[in-house]
Amino acid sequence: MDRLNHCFALGRGKASGARVFALNPHKDMNYLEKIFKRVKNYGMKLVATDAVFSMDGDNRSLKDIVSLAKNTGR
């Protein structure tokens, strides 16, 4: 999860019992790639992000996240 995700999403991720990795710094695709490589052999994975971050108006390129997940997360 991106560290600036809405607090509800962060809380639900932690409450699910899943292992949660925070993307820090915010929107850092290189760090996201490292996380994907680290969890490559884990079972199911879920990427949770806001499309638009309400506090600062940033947005995410979901297409880039999907591409990165397909290329490094398998």
Buried (B, 14 or more C-beta within 10 A) or exposed (E): BBEBBBEEBBEBBEEEEBEBBBBEEBBBBEBBBBBBEEBEEEEEBEBBBBEEBEEEEBEBEEEEBEEBBEEBBE
